[in-house]
Amino acid sequence: MSYINLHPDINNGFAKGDPNFSGGTLQCHCRSDPVKVQITGNVAHNHACGCSKCWKPDGALFSIVGVVPVDNVKVVANANKLSIIDPNAAIQRNACKQCGVHLYGRIVKDHAFKGLDFIHVELSKEQGWQEPQFAAFVSSIIEQGFDAGKMDQVRSKLKSVGLEPYDCLNPGLMDALASYTAKSKLTSGQTQAVEEETNSQRPVKSESTPVDVKGWGLLWRWLGITKTQKPKAKL
């Protein structure tokens, strides 16, 4: 069996993340004047992705990518080096013009995941980020030249490190996408009825419950994504 390089961070397994992790700083690969992006809070839905669009280390079959709320992303150094790779893509990937590393991908069009930024936590030196949860778009590596006859080996290796392989996203995220599409087809009256029914079944939140992301709270509660509440400035 030939060596299969899934990704350096998962080839030999990986450690669990810290559920109380408070965030860190992403940095591109430039040796001088690197782009730096501050992330508040942990990433969610971190996963291995086989699509051809995501940035990945040289020789790796998969990227490792997760999402954070847009409000939790702040470019803190050398923003002038960033450029959007494809302005027409659903995810506008902001990459360093010098080294090519993707710092964050942002959705600006109407989409179920609008308001979330896609990031690669391997660009951070801090430890504690959520570990990969699953593998998505596994078959897509064939479109990039991988031998289709070796796909069983790829899926077997993914499972051996604890990642369930899917040829799309995982079921929870696919359900969220389908629900967004279904809701977009409803009339305003039907939409209000659905929201009222959902609100009536929602448990009362305690003061310690994290603040939901504005504008997308209903969908994001389902996805398990919350926005970190920033402390009020002292007078």
Secondary structure, DSSP 8 states (H G I E B T S, - for coil): -----S-TTTTT------TT--EEEEE-S-SSS--EEEEES--EEEEEE--SSS---TT-S-EEEEEEEGGGEEEEE-GGGEEES-TTSSSEEEEETTT--EEEEE--SS-TTTTEEEE-GGGB--S------EEESTTHHHHTT--GGGHHHHHHHHHHTT-EE-SSS-HHHHHHHHHHHHHHTS-HHHHHHHHHHHHHHS----TTS-B--TT-HHHHHHHT--B--------
